[in-house]
Amino acid sequence: MKARRNLFFISFLPLIICQFAYSQSDLQLFGFVQARLQKSNTNISMIADLPTPVGMQKLTFYDVPSDFISSNAQQLNLFLRKELSPSLTTWINFEFVNSYSSDKTWGSFSLEEAWLNYQYSDAVNVKVGLLIPRFNHLNEIKNRMPILPYITRPLIYESTLANTVDQTNYVPERAFLQISGNVPVSKFTLDYSVFAGHAERSFINSKVSGGMETATDSVTFKTFGGRVGVSYEGMWIGCSGSIDKDNQMATLKEIVPRKRFGIDVGINNLYGFFLDGEYVGVSLSPTKTTQDIDKIFCYGTCGYNITEQIYVYGTASFMRDKASNSLKEGMRGYNCGAGYKPIESVVVKAEYATYSGKSTFLLATAPTQPALTTHWSLKADIFQVAISVLF
């Protein structure tokens, strides 16, 4: 009897597999590449006032000018999407940055997203796996370059600057669970999302040690957060928040509770104008210092669609990190640019960006010596052209 049941199952297994495969959609493979040509002129310096018997002298720690012209594949993303059923969709996102080459140690390559989404209704979506959480407006769509006007995105979202700006300070990078949805109310749409995510990247194990494999979250605490918003005919406003902990073992010898708060506003198209702005405030609560080490970042973009093919925009941004000697008084950035779409899947972009910052602080050089009054400064002017191709 058992043998007959096995024979029956084996006979119908191919039919069951074919029926399951037939119910799925075809695998969608698409992506984009953005290549750029850049002319950069920057200078970063740190110079201290050194008292000597003959008067005040200048002690130069570094004064580094750079002037170059360079081109690279700024970013390439490869997306895979498949509808497993009417309510189940899977998504994978591979990201290559700065002309990635492993043998030349250029750029970086990462698996940015790999998740499964269950859609119960428009009001309830459950996403599980490796995902970028919704925080403010830009975080979740920062890697969709063809639909963004920028060549260089606002600093906390720019992948090519990940080794220069510690973006984990300002936005949650990864999550493993997110519940979100949209609820129409009259002419308005209310949206929400809540997520649970990993600890910041400094807590993720990068080598096999202590019985832990690489990419293992080495702590028990996690990141929790979400966003609520309302939209109306292409206009939106939202607020976001998250709680986690910041790894300050290298400086304060402690792990510091952290709260992030964000506000985002925008307009898609109002008489040809488009607007986008965000604020992120980061509050930290150390126990081993009374120093204020909070951080903020904000930006605002205003643009105008001259035609359906041509647009122009300007962006202003500000970043301040009170825990950093160089950024405790803030850094300002201004960008202006334009874009041209010869066809729907191609955007030609041009942009000028300038960043500047100055800071004065006391620098301790030796236990028995007085601290030196030190001046830090940054000035950068960047001209860029780029082409973004959706394929």
N, C-alpha and C positions, 0 to 999 in steps of 0.2 A: 504493500500500500504506500509506504514511504517512497519507494522507487518511482511509483506512478506520479506522486505529487511532484517529485523533483523533475521528472520528464516533462510534466505539464508546464512547470515554471520555466524550464529551459526553452521549451518550444515557443512560449509567448514572450520571452525576454527581448528578442530583437524587435518585436512589435511595440513593446512598451518603450524601449529606447527611441525608436523612430517617432512615436507619438510625442514623447517629451521634447525631442529635438525639433519637431515640426512646430511645437507651441512657442519656441523661442524665436527671437528676431535674429537677423544676421549680425555678426560682429562688425561694429563700426570702428574704423581706424582712421584717425584724422589728427591734425595738429597744426602747429605754426612754427615759423622761425623768424627771428628778428636779427638782422645783421646791421652793424653800424660802423661809421667812420668818425673818429673822435680826434679833435684838437684840444689838448689840455695844457693849461699853464697854471701851476700851483706853487705856493710857497708856505711851508710850515716852519715855525721857529719857536725856540724856547731859550730865552736869554735872561740871566739873573743880574741884579745889581750887587757887585762884590765890593765891600769896603776894604780899602788898603791904606797903608800909611801915607800914600801920596794922593788919596782921594778915592772917589767911587769909580770903579772900573766895571766893564761889561764882561760877564762870564757866559760864553755861548755854549749851551749844551748841544744844540743842533740848529741849523739854519739851512733847510733843504729845499731849494727850488727845483722844479721839474717842468720841462717843456717838451711835449712829444706829440706826434701824430700816429694814431694806431687804428687798426680796423680788426674786428673780430665778429664771430657769431655770438652776439650778446646773450641770446637765450633761444633754446629750442625745446618745445614741449610736444610730447607724443601721447595722445589720448586713445584709450580703448574703452568702448562702451558696448554693453550688450543687455538687452531686455530678456531676462530669463522667463518672465511671465508678465501679465498685465500689471502686477503690483511689485515685482522685484527687478531691480536694475543694478548692474555692477559697473564699476568705473575704475580705471587705472590711469595714472598720470606719471610719465617719466620726464624728468627735467634735466637738460644739459645747459650749463652756464659757461660763458667766456671761452668759447672754442675748445670744449672739453677734449683732452687727450690724456689718457692714463700714463702712457710711456713718456710723455713730455712734461708731466705734472702740471698741465694747464687746466684751469677751471675746475668744475665739479659736475658730478652726475649723481642723481638721487631718485629714489622712488618716492615721489611727493604724496601720492594718494593711491589707495587701494581699498575700496569700500563697497559694501552692498547696501542698497537703499530699499526699504520696504515702505510703500505708499499705501496706507490704509485709506486715506482721503486727502484732499487738499489741506485739511486742517491738521493731519497727523502723518508725519514722515519720520521713519526711524532709520538712521544711517549708522552702520557699524563697520569697523576696520581701521585703516589708517586714513585720516581725513584732516583737512584744514578747517578749523572751527569758524563759525560765523562770529566775528567780532568787529564792530563798526561795519562800514560798507565795503571797504576795499580788501580786507584781509582774505576773504574767501575767493575773490576773483582777481587777486593780484597777478596771477600767472596767465591771464587772458590778454596778452599784449595787443592783439589786433583790435580789440574793442576799447583799449585805453589810449588816450591822446598822447601820452608821454613817451619819451625815449628813456629818460631816467625817472623812475617813479618816486613818489615821496619816500624819504630815506629809510623809514622803518619797513618799507615793503619792497625795496630794491634788492633783488637776489644777488646782483653782481657786487654789492657792497656788504655782503654778509660777514666778511672777515674784517671789515672796517667799523661798521656800526653793529653793536650787540643788539640785534632786533628782538631777542628773547626778553629783553627788559621791558618792551613796550606792548607786544602783542603775543597771545598764546599761539604757538606754532603748530601743535599737533593735538589731536583728540582721537579717542577710540569709540566714542558714542555721542550721537547728537540727535535730539528730537526737535523737530521744527514743523511749522505749518503756517498757512495763511487763512484768515477768516474775513470774508467781505462783510462790511457793515455800511449799508446804504451805498454811497459813492466812494467810501474809504475802504482800504484793505489793511487789516491789522495783521502783523506777522510777529512770530516769536521763535526763539530757539534756545535750547539749554544743552550744555555739553559737559562731558567728563573727559579729561585728557591726561596725558603723561606729565611728569615733572619736566622742568626745563632741560634743555639738551646737556647741560653740564652734569646732570645726574644720570645720564644714559651711559651705560658701560661701553667703552670703545675698544676694549681688548679682553681676551679670555683671561679671567683671574677670579680666584676664590670660588670656583665652580659656577660662575656666571658667564653666559655666552654674551657675545657682542650684541649691541642694541637692546640690552635688557635694562629696564627701568630699575635702578638700584635702590630705590626708596619706597616706602609704603604710602606716603602722602601723594596726592594727585592734584590736578588743576580742575576747577569747576567754574563755569561761567555761562553766559548767555547774552541774548540781545532781544529787545522788544522795539517794535517800530510801527509806524503808520505811513501809508502812501496814498496819494491822490493824484490821478492823471499825470503820472510821470514825475511827481514831486514826492520826496520822502524825508522823514526825520526818524532817528532812532537813538537809543542809548544802550550801552553794553557794559558788562562788568565781569570780572574774574577774580578768583582768589587762588593763590598758590604760595610757593616759597622760593626765595632767591638764594642761590649758593654764594655766600660771602665768606666761605672758609679761608680763602687766600688772603683776605684783607682784615675782616673783623673776627675771624675764627668762630663764625656762627652761621646758622641757616636762618634767614630773616623772613618772617611772614610778609606777604606782598598782596596788595590789592590794586587792580587796574580799573579805571573808569573811563568810558569813552562816549562821545557824542558824534553823530554823523548826520549831515544834511545834504540834500542834493536836488537838482532839477535836471531831467533828461533833455528837454527841449521846450523852451518857452519863448516863442517868437524868434527862434533860431539860437537863443542863448542856452548854454548848459553850465551848471554850477555843481561843485563838489567840495565839501569841506569836512574835516575831522579834527577832533581833539582827543588826546589820550593823556590821562594823568595817572601817574604811578606812585603809590604811597607805600613806603616800607617802614617797618616797626622794629628796629634793632634794639637789643637790650644792652649791648656792650659799648655803645657810644650815644651821646646826646646830639651828635651832628645830624643835621637835616640832609638826608640822601635821596629825597624824592626826585622824580623826573617828570618832564612833560614833553609832548610833541604835538604840534598842530600844523595844519596846512589848509589853504583855500585855493581853489582853482575856478577861474571864470573863463569861459570860452564862447565863441560864436561861430555858427555854421554859416559861412558866407554863401555857399551853395551846398547841394547834397554831396559834392565831392571835395570841397575845400573847407577847412576849419582853421581857426587860430585860437590860442589860449595863453593865459598867464597864470603862474602859480607863485604863491609866497608861503614859506614854511619857517618854523622856529623849533629848535630843539634845545632843551636845557637839562643837564644832569648834575645835580648838586653834589653827587659823590665823586665827580671827576674834576680834577684841577683845571683841565683844559675847557670843559664844557659847563662849568658851574655858572658862568655868566651868560651862556647861551650861544648858539650858532644860528645864523640866518641864511636862508636860501631864497633865491628868486630865479624863476624859470619862465621863459617865453618861447613859444613854438608855433608850428603850423603843420598841417597835414594835407595830403592830397590822395584821393582814392580813384585811380584810373579805372579800376574795376572793383567789385564788392569784396574780393578776397585779397586785395593788395592795398597797402597804405604806405606812402612815402612820407617820411617825417623829417622835420628840421627843428633844432632846439638850441637855445643858448641858456646856460645855467651859470650862476655865480653864487658861491658860498663864502661866508666870512664869519670870523669869530675872534674875540680877544678875551683874555682872562689874566688877572693878576692874583698871585697867591704866595703864601710863605712856604718855602721848600726847605725841609730839614736835611742837611748834608752830613752831619756828624753829631753824636750825642753831646759833645762839649762845645760845639760851635753854634752861634745864633743862626736862626733860619734866615734864608735869603729871600728877599723880595724878587719874585720871578714873573716874567711876562711871557705869555704864550699867545701866538697869533696864527691864524689860518686865512689865506686868500686863495680862492680857486676860481678860474674862469674856464668854462668848458663849452666848446662849439661841437655840435654833433649833427650828422644826418644818418638816417636809418631807413631800412625798408622792412616792412612786416608783411609776411606772406602766410595766408591761411591755406592749408592743403588738406 
